[in-house]
């Protein structure tokens, strides 16, 4: 049976380096030529809100035969663009050789990609290559929803002395069909932030959305949830891009997207704090009421289980459960509650009721499946 993992807090340090919140990172998915990189850099620098120029140099592709990046030569293009504009440079590294080449080229910031993060051997090799180097390192979440692997990559870097750490939320590959290229699964960055409050987490809407028309909504939701910034892909001519053209913005569209976002403060002002505390106290009281009512419900469920056993009746009654679920969905709709939330909540209650009635682990009738946010360390 899966249980909540125990995540030990680590002394992660918030990445400072002189950047202001919100942190805005922009640049092409792939560096395709010196003119392309320079044009994007000049346009972003002229707007004034972007502080970091990102570009893919070595591109891990699912299948061979696709553009896999310009390689080491592109490091010079990126360095020339940042020297001309004052932006800082950022590239993805997947091997110690990439790390060495990036450091020799004077790259300012590194990131570890979603295909590398889930491989502890690769992450450890990169961490070893960075030992003794004072450079910010961002870690993208793994492709599949596994919080333990994400945390493990950060731990490995921290273990070799990397202190300027940050995380990038770029969504997860999931079997359910959604409008997005990768499912946002916001509960993962929320849980990561809850366990490591000083760790900066930014959002990569480009890889979550996979389409230009969805970028604004994803970016706004990330800001509303308190993430520290955004990383977006920008190309002078997305329709001619050699990789991921559908999710890249022109510099003009990128600036328009930023203009349309609402940037919120990281925390409440002193004037807001008193009122917030009043509302939070109400939430705490309601949470206690909910817990008491759930406890009373489970006591009754246990008595029902005793009665069923005494009369040789099966514990699991699917028809009864279906009626309960339909009633709660209708009631929840009247209260303005989302149907998927009601299903998940009632499924959890059902599982606990069955456990209390059987004092064992019996699967409940499920209305759907959801990804686990458990660490892989506890299975």
N, C-alpha and C positions, 0 to 999 in steps of 0.2 A: 504494500500500500504506500502511495506517495505521501510524504509529509512536507510541511513547509521547511525549507532549508534554513539553517542557522548561518547567517552571513556575518562574519566578524568585521567590525569597522576597521578600516585601514587609514593611516594618516595621509590620505590624499590631500594635496594642496591645490587650491583653486588656481587656475592658470591666470596670471596677471599680465606680465609682459607689456604693460602700457595700453592694452586694448580696452575700449569701453563697451559695456553692454548696451544694446545688443551687438554681438559680434557678427559681422556680415562677411561671408566668404563667397567669391564668385570667380568664374573662369570656365574655360572649355572642358568638356568631358575629356578630350584628347588634345594635346599640343600637336598641331598638324603642320605648322610652319612658322617661321619667325614673324612674318607679317601678321598672321592671324593672332598670335599670342600678344604682339605689341598693340594691335588695334583694340583688342578686348581690354588690355591693361589700361590704355589711355582713356577709354570710355568710362571704365569703372572708377578710375582715379578722379576724373573730371566731376563725377557725381558727388564724390566725397564721403559716401557712407560705407563703402567697401574698404576694408583694411588689408585683406589677404587675397592674393591671386592664386587660385588652384588650377592645376592642369595635370591630366594623366600622361605620364611619360612611358611607363611600362604597363600595358593593358592586358590583364588576364581575361581571356575570352573563353566562353564555354566550349567552342569548337574551333579547330584550326582553320585557317583560310580567311579569317576576318582580320581587320586592322588591329594590330597588337601594340601600337604605339611607336613613336619615333625613336625611342631609346635614349641613350646617353646624350646624343646630339641635342635633344630638346632641352636639356638642362641649361645650355648656353642661351637658348631663346628666352627661357623663363628668367634667367638672371639678368639679361639685358633689359627685359620689360620692367622688372621690379627696380632696377637701377634707374631707369628713365622716369618712373612714376612715383617712387617712394612706397609702393605697396610691398608687403612681405610675400614671400613665395612659399608654396605648399605642394608637396607631391606625395603620391602613394608609394610605399615600399613593401616588397613582399619577400625579399631575400637580404642576407647580409651584403651581397654585392651591390644591391640597390642602395642600401644605407651608405656604404662607403662612397659610391658615386655621388649621391646627393650631398653628403657632407663636404666632399672635396669641391663641389660646385658652389658651396655657400648657400644651399637651400635653408630657409629659416625654420620651416615646420614640416613635420612628416605626419602621414596618416597610414594606419594599417587597415586594409580593406576587408570587406565582409567575407571574402573567400579565404583570407589568411587567418582571420581571428579564430575560427573554429579548429585550427590545427595547432595544438600546443607545441609541437616540435618546431614549426616555423616561427611561431611567436617567440619562443625561447631563443632561437638563433638570432632573431632581430634584437631582442632584449640584450643578449650578450654583446652584439655588435655596437650597441649604444652605451655600454657600460662606461661611465666617466664622462659622457657627453651631455652638456646642458642644452637641450633642445626640446621644445614642446612636441609631444606626440599625441595624436588623436587616434582613438580606437573605434572603428565602426562595429556595430553589432554583427554577430554572425548571421549568415543567410537564413538559417532556421531558428525558430524561437527557443533559445536556450540561454537563460540568464547566467547560468553558471559559467558557460564558455566566455561570455562577454566579460564577466568579472575576473575570470581566470587570466585572460589576456592582460588586463590592467594589473593584476597581481604580479604577473611575471615581469612586466616592465618595471613596476615599483620595486620588485625584489632585486633588480640589478642596478638600482640607483636612479632611475628616471623619475623625476619628481614633478615635472610640468606636464601633467596628464589631463586629458579631456576625452570625452566620448562623443560619438556621432550616431544619432538614431536615423537609420535609413530604411526601416521597415523590414518585414520578414516574408520569406517565401512560405505560402500556406496553401493547402489544397482547396479551400473554399474560394469560389469565384467572387471577386470584389471589383469595384471600378478601378482599383489601383494596380500598378505593376507589382508592388509589394504591400502587404497588409500593414497598416500603421501599428496596430497592437500597442497603443499608447501606454498600457499598463506596464510594459517593460521599462521604458525610461523613467516612468513614475516610481517604480520600485527601486530602480538603480539609484535614483536621486534620494529616495527615502533612506536607503542604507548608507549612502556616501554623500552627505549634504554639501560638502565642499567641492565635489567633482563637477566640473562644468560639462553640460550636455548640450550639444547643438543638434539641429534637425537638418536632414538632407531631403527636402521635399522632392527634388528631381527624381531620386531613385524610389521614393514611395509612390509618387504620382505616376511617373512614366508617360505623362502627357501634359502639354503646356496648359490646357484649360483647367487642370486640377491643382496646379501648383499653388495658386493663391489661397485656396481653402486649406490645404495642408499646412502651408506656412503660418496662416493665422492661428490655426488650432495649436500648433507648436508654441507660438508666442503666448497664447492664452493659458497654456499649461505651465508656463514659467520656464521653458527651455531658454538657454542663454543666447541663442542666435540661429543663423541660417546659413546653409551651404548650398548654393544654387549654380547650375551649369549655364554658362553664357557663351554664345558663339556668334560671330558676325553674320553667318549665313547658315542657320540650322538645317535648312533643306539640303545643303551640300555637305553636312558633317560626316566624317568617316565613322563615327560611333554615336549611338543614342541621340540622333537628331530630333526625335519626337518630343524629348523632354527638355531640350535646350531652348533658351530664350535669346533673342537678340539683345544687345545692350539697352536699346530703347525700351523693349518690353520688360526687361529686368528692372529698370528704373521705375517704370510705371507700376510694376507689381509692388515694389517697396513703397511707392507713394500711396498705394491703396491699403496698406497694412496698418493696424493699430498696435503700436508698441507700448507695452504695459510695464509698470515698475515691477522690480523683482519682489518687493514686499510692501506692506502697508506703511503709510506715513503715520507719524504720531497722532495726528488728528483723527485718523481712521481707526486707531487701535482699540479705543474704548468700545465703539460700536461693534467692531468685529468680535471683541471678547464677549459681548452680550449675546451675539448670534451664535458664537461657538459654544457658550454655556448651554444654550437651548439645544444645540445639536447633541451635546454630551448627555443631556437629560433624556432626549428622545432615544439615543443609542441604548441607554440603560433600560428604558421602557421596552424597546424592541427585544433586548436580551432576556428580560424577564418573561415577556410573552412567549418567546421561543422556548425558554425553559419549561413554561407551563404546557406548551403544545407537546413537547417531547415527553413530558410526564404522562399526558393523556395517551400519546402514541404507544408508550410502554404498557399502559394498562390495556389498550386495545390488543397488543400483541399477546398479553397473558390470556385474554379472553379467547382469542383465536386458537391458541395452543390448547386451551382447555376443551375446546369444541372441535379440535382436529380440522381447522380451516387454514388454508394456505396464507402465509403472511402477505405475499405480494398479490394485490388485486388491481390489475391494469385498468379495468373499466372505471373503477372508483377514482383512480389517479387521473385518468383522462378527464373526468368530470370536474375534479378539483382544478386542474390546470386551465381548462376552458373558462371556468368561472373567474379565476384569478386574472386571466388575460383580459377578459371583458372589464372587470373591475379596475385593473391597472390602466386600461385604455381610458376609462372615464376620469381617472386621476392624472392623466397626462404622462404615464410611465411607459417607457419603451418596452415593446413586446419581448425583445431578446433579453432584456434585464429581468423581466418577470420570469421567463423560462429558466434562466440560470439560477435565480434566487430560489424558485420553487423546486428545481432539481436538487439543489443543495439540501433543502429541507427534507425532501423525500429520501435522499441517501441517509441522512442522519436518523430519520424516523425508522427506516428499515434496519439500520444498525442497532438502534435501541430496542427494536422488537425482537431481533434475532441474537443480539450480542455477538455478532459475527460480521463478516464482510460479504454482503449479498448485493449484486449489482442492481441498481434501480432502473426503472423505465426512463430512458433519457429522451429528451426532445431534440437534442442536438449535441454536438461536440465542440469543445473549445480547446485552444492550445494551452498547454501547461506553462505556468511561469515558474515552475520549480527549477532549482539548480540541478544539473546533472550529477552533483556530488552525492545526493542522498538516495539515489535509486539503487 
